[in-house]
Amino acid sequence: MVSVQATDVDGSTDDYLTLIFNQSADADGVLTVGVSTDLANWSSDPSMTELASSIDNGYGTATVTVRVADPISPEQTRIYLRLPGR
């Protein structure tokens, strides 16, 4: 699920684009968040996103929340997230 969440970071509350997904502890793959502004060029640079939380669901999965590192700004026209597996 992708959503915008108001988040306090270093004493300042801003809106961040977030991605929430379930991850299996037993999976043999790697999930990497991709970020794009045009759907043609994607980056998986780890400096573009931050792990907001990882909650153990108690049955071999975790609910993971990742956010874009920079808050949403009025100058920002579009930003897209994807979660390809490897």
Secondary structure, DSSP 8 states (H G I E B T S, - for coil): -EEEEEEEETTEEEEEEEEEEEEETT-SS-B--EEESSSSS-B--GGGEEEEEEEE-SSSEEEEEEEESS---TT----EEE--B-
